[in-house]
C-alpha cells in the first residue's frame, strides 16, 4: 500500500502529542509541589525525597515499557507505537485529576500516603505514554531533515502549553491578596485532562508510521534485552544525550517550579509570571524560524555547546547582582536561559541521531528499548530537578501552608532560581562537548552509510 508522504500533517500531529503530554506533565511538574506544600501541608523535604524515590521506581517501569513495543504489537493496524498511546492517554489524564484532589481534611498520615500514591501513579502513566510517543519519531521518518522538523514541532508543542496555558495558572490559584485558592487547582486539572485527551486523539489521527517490519501483530518478536542493553551502553552518543538531558530537565522541572513563587513573593506580582512566559514564547517563535539556518551554519552539537557557555556566564552574573525592576529582570533572565531554549528545540533530532548510531554499530534497531533507557535519564533529571527545587525551599526557610513568605525567604528563592541553572548548563556542556561527538560531518557520513546498507539489503 502506498504511504502518504511526510509533511505538515505529521509535524502538527507530533506537536499535538507533546501538547497532550504537557497539559499533564508541565502542570504537575510546575505546580504539584506548590499544591502539596501550600494546600496539603506536606513538607518540602518530604516532597523532595518523594521526587527522588519516584525516579528510582521509574528506572524499572521505563525499561519494562520500552521493551514491550519491541516485543509485541497490539491492535490490527500493524503500527508499533500508536496503539499503546491510544490506551495510555486515559491513564495520564486520570493522573492529573488525582494529583490535585484536595485531601487536606484527611489525617496527616493518610495525606502523605495519598501524595506518594498519586505521584507514583502519575509516574507509571507518564512512562506508559512517553516511551511510545518518544519512540514514534523514529518510525514516522528516517530522513534526518524531516526528523529535525519533528523535533522542532515537538518543542513548539510543549511551549504552547507551558507558555500559552500554564502562564495563566497563577492568576487563578492566587486571590487579590496573594493567598492560595485551593479549589482552583482541581478545576484547572479537569480542563487540562480534557485538553490532553483531545490532543492525543489528534496525534493518533494525523500520524503515520512509515518505518515498518515484517513481524505480524500479536506474535512475539525475536528480541534479546541483553543485546539491546549492550548496544545502549556502547553508544556514546546516547550517553552524552542522557547527561545533557539531565541538565535540561533540572531547568524544566526544578528551576521552573520556583518561578511562580519568585514573582508572587519577591516581586509581589503573580501576573508577572504570565509576562515571563510570553517572553519565553517570543524567544521560542524566533528560534522556530531561525533554528534550521543556525543548525545548517553551526551544527546541532556546536550550537548547544556555544549557547551553554554563554548561559553559564550569564546566570553566574545574574546570581551575583540584584535587579529590582521585574520587567528588566524578565528580559535579562530569559536571555541568560537561551541555551535551554535551543536545546529543547533540537534535542529530539539529536536523540534520533544517537538511536541511529546503534544501527550503524550493530546493524539492528532497538528503538523502544533505547528510548526507554534515554527516557530514564530524563526521569532522573526530572527527579533531581524537582528534588533540588523542593529542597531549596527548605534551605531558605519556606513556610509550608503560609499565605505568604517573609522577605528573607523570597530573596532566598530568587537566589536559587538564578543559581541552579548554572548546574544544569554545565551538565549540558559536559554531555555535548566531552561525550557526544557526532558533529555535522560525522552525522552526514553516518546517514550516507546507513542509506547504502539499506539499499544493499
FIMIRO-245135 format. One record per residue (C-alpha): residue in three letters; y, z negated, x negated. Coordinates in steps of 0.5 Angstrom, whole numbers, plus 2048, in hexadecimal, padded with zeros to 3 digits. Layout:
alaYZX ...
This chain:
unk800800800 unk8078027FD unk80B7FC7FC unk8137FB7FD unk8177FC7F7 unk81A7F67F4 unk8217F57F7 unk8277F17FA unk8227EE7FF unk81D7EB7FA unk8247E87F7 unk8267E57FE unk81F7E37FF unk81E7DF7F9 unk8257DC7F9 unk8237D9800 unk81D7D67FD unk8227D27F9 unk8277D07FF unk8217CE803 unk81F7C97FD unk8267C77FB unk8277C4802 unk8227BF801 unk8227BE7F9 unk8297BE7F8 unk82A7BA7FE unk8257B57FC unk8277B57F4 unk82E7B47F5 unk82E7AF7FB unk8287AB7FB unk82A7A67F6 unk8307A57FA unk82D7A4800 unk8277A07FD unk82C79B7FA unk83279B7FF unk82E79B805 unk827798804 unk82A7947FF unk8257967F9 unk8277947F2 unk82979A7EE unk8247977E8 unk81E7987ED unk82079F7EF unk8217A17E8 unk81A79E7E7 unk8177A27ED unk81A7A97EB unk8167A87E4 unk8107A67E7 unk8107AB7EC unk8117B17E7 unk80A7AE7E3 unk8077AF7EA unk80A7B67EA unk8067B77E4 unk8007B87E7 unk8027BB7EE unk8067C07EA unk8007C37E6 unk7FB7C27EC unk7FF7C67F1 unk8007CB7EB unk7F97CD7EA unk7F87CD7F2 unk7FB7D47F3 unk7F87D77EC unk7F17D47EF unk7F27D67F7 unk7F57DB7FB unk7F67D9802 unk7F87DD809 unk7F77E480A unk7FD7E7807 unk7FA7E8800 unk8007E47FD unk7FF7DF7F8 unk8057DA7F9 unk8097DC7FF unk8037D9804 unk8047D2800 unk80B7D2801 unk80A7D3809 unk8077CC809 unk80A7C8804 unk8117C9807 unk80F7C580D unk80E7BF809 unk8147C0805 unk8187C080B unk8157B980D unk8167B6807 unk81E7B6807 unk81D7B380E unk8197AD80C unk81D7AC806 unk8247AB80A unk8217A780F unk8257A0810 unk82079B80F unk82579680D unk823791812 unk81C79080F unk81A78B80A unk81C78C803 unk81478D801 unk813792807 unk819795805 unk8177967FE unk8107987FF unk81379E804 unk8187A07FF unk8127A17FA unk80E7A57FF unk8137AA802 unk8157AB7FB unk80E7AD7F8 unk80D7B17FF unk8137B57FD unk8117B67F6 unk80A7B97F9 unk80D7BD7FE unk8127C07F8 unk80C7C17F4 unk8097C57F9 unk80F7C97FB unk8127CA7F4 unk80C7CC7F0 unk80A7D27F4 unk8117D47F5 unk8137D47EE unk80D7D87EC unk80E7DD7F1 unk8147E07ED unk80E7E37E8 unk80A7E77EE unk8117EA7F1 unk8127EE7EB unk8107EE7E4 unk8177F27E2 unk81B7EE7DD unk8217F07E0 unk81F7EF7E7 unk81D7E87E5 unk8247E77E3 unk8267E97E9 unk8217E47ED unk8247DE7E8 unk82B7DF7EA unk8297E07F1 unk8267D97F1 unk82B7D67ED unk8307D87F2 unk82C7D67F8 unk82C7CF7F5 unk8337CF7F4 unk8347D17FB unk8317CA7FE unk8337C67F8 unk83B7C87F9 unk83B7CB800 unk8387C6803 unk8377BF7FF unk83E7BF7FD unk8407BD804 unk83B7B8805 unk8407B2802 unk8447B4808 unk83F7B280D unk83C7AC809 unk8437A8808 unk8477A680D unk84F7A680C unk84F79F809 unk84A7A2804 unk84479E807 unk83D7A1807 unk83B7A380E unk8337A280E unk8317A6814 unk8357AD811 unk82F7AD80C unk82A7AE811 unk82E7B3815 unk82F7B880F unk8287B780E unk8267BA814 unk82B7C0813 unk8287C180C unk8217C180E unk8227C7814 unk8267CB80F unk8217CA80A unk81B7CD80F unk8207D3811 unk8217D5809 unk81A7D4807 unk8187D980D unk81D7DE80B unk81A7DD804 unk8137DF806 unk8157E580B unk8197E8805 unk8157E77FF unk8107EC7FD unk80A7EA7F8 unk8097F07F4 unk8057EE7EE unk7FE7ED7F1 unk7F77EC7EE unk7F07EE7F1 unk7EE7E77F3 unk7EC7E77FA unk7EF7E27FF unk7EB7DC800 unk7E77DD7F9 unk7E77D87F3 unk7EA7DC7ED unk7E77DC7E6 unk7EC7D77E3 unk7EC7D17DE unk7F17CC7DE unk7F07CA7D6 unk7F17D27D4 unk7F87D17D8 unk7FA7CB7D5 unk7F87CD7CE unk7FD7D37D0 unk8027CF7D2 unk8027CA7CC unk8027D07C7 unk8087D37CB unk80E7D17C7 unk8137D57CC unk8107D17D2 unk8117CA7CE unk8187CC7CC unk81A7CD7D3 unk8177C77D5 unk81B7C37D0 unk8217C77D2 unk8207C67DA unk81F7BE7D9 unk8277BE7D6 unk8297C37DC unk8257BE7E1 unk8297B87DE unk82F7BB7E1 unk82D7BD7E7 unk8297B77E9 unk82C7B27E5 unk8337B37E4 unk8357B77EA unk8337B17EF unk8387AD7EB unk83E7B27EE unk83F7AF7F5 unk8407A87F2 unk8447AA7ED unk8497AE7F2 unk8497A97F7 unk8497A27F3 unk84D7A47EC unk8527AA7EF unk8527A77F6 unk8517AE7F9 unk84A7AF7FC unk84C7B67FE unk84E7B87F7 unk8467B97F7 unk8477BF7FB unk84C7C27F7 unk8487C17F1 unk8427C47F4 unk8477CA7F6 unk8497CB7EF unk8427CB7EC unk8407D07F2 unk8467D47EF unk8437D47E8 unk83C7D67EB unk83F7DC7EE unk8437DE7E8 unk83C7DD7E4 unk8387E17E9 unk83D7E77E8 unk83D7E77E0 unk8377E47DE unk8337EA7DE unk8387ED7D9 unk8387E77D5 unk8317E77D4 unk8317EE7D2 unk8367EC7CD unk8337E67CA unk82C7E57CD unk82A7DF7D1 unk8287DB7CC unk82E7DB7C8 unk8337DA7CE unk82F7D47CF unk8307D27C8 unk8377D37C8 unk8397D07CE unk8357CA7CD unk8397C97C6 unk8407CA7CA unk83E7C57CF unk83B7BF7CB unk8427BF7C7 unk8467C07CE unk8427BA7D1 unk8437B67CB unk84A7B77CB unk84B7B57D3 unk8477AF7D2 unk84C7AC7CC unk8527AE7D0 unk8557AC7D7 unk8577B17DD unk85A7AD7E3 unk85C7B37E7 unk8567B57EB unk8577BD7EB unk8597BD7E4 unk8527B97E3 unk84E7BE7E7 unk8517C47E3 unk84F7C17DC unk8487BE7DE unk8467C57E1 unk8487C97DB unk8447C47D7 unk83E7C57DB unk83E7CC7DA unk8377CC7D6 unk8337C97DC unk8367CF7E1 unk8347D47DC unk82D7D17DB unk82C7D07E3 unk82E7D87E3 unk8297DB7DF unk8237D57DE unk81E7D97E2 unk81F7DF7DE unk81D7DB7D8 unk8177D87DB unk8157DE7DD unk8157E17D6 unk8117DB7D4 unk80C7DC7D9 unk80B7E37D7 unk80B7E07D0 unk8047DD7D1 unk8027E47D4 unk8047E77CD unk8007E27C9 unk7FA7E27CE unk7F97E87D2 unk7F97E37D8 unk7FE7E17DD unk7FE7DA7E0 unk8047DA7E4 unk8027D47E9 unk8007CF7E3 unk8057D17DE unk80B7D07E3 unk8087C97E5 unk8087C77DE unk80F7C97DD unk8117C67E4 unk80E7BF7E2 unk8147C07DC unk8197C17E2 unk8167BB7E6 unk8167B77DF unk81D7B97DF unk81F7B77E6 unk81C7B07E5 unk81F7AF7DE unk8267B17E1 unk8257AD7E8 unk8237A77E4 unk8297A87DF unk82E7A87E5 unk82A7A27E8 unk82A79E7E2 unk8317A07E0 unk83479D7E7 unk8307967E5 unk8337977DE unk83A7977E0 unk8397927E6 unk8397967EC unk8387917F2 unk8337937F7 unk8357937FE unk83C7927FD unk841796801 unk8457987FA unk8457967F3 unk8497937EE unk84E7977EA unk84A7957E3 unk8437987E7 unk84779E7E9 unk84979F7E2 unk84279E7DF unk83F7A37E4 unk8447A87E1 unk8427A77DA unk83B7A87DC unk83D7AE7E0 unk8417B17DA unk83C7AF7D4 unk8357B07D7 unk8367B87D7 unk8367B77CF unk82F7B57CF unk82D7BB7D4 unk8307C07D0 unk82D7BE7C9 unk8267BF7CC unk8287C67CF unk82B7C87C8 unk8247C57C5 unk8207C97C9 unk8237D07C9 unk8257CF7C1 unk81F7CC7BE unk8197CD7C2 unk81A7D37C7 unk81B7D97C2 unk81B7E07C7 unk8217E37C5 unk8237EA7C8 unk8207EE7C3 unk8197EA7C4 unk81A7EA7CB unk81A7F17CC unk8157F27C7 unk8107EE7CB unk8117F17D1 unk8107F87CE unk8097F57CB unk8077F37D2 unk8097F97D5 unk8057FD7D0 unk7FF7F97D1 unk7FF7F97D9 unk8008017D8 unk7FA8017D4 unk7F67FC7D8 
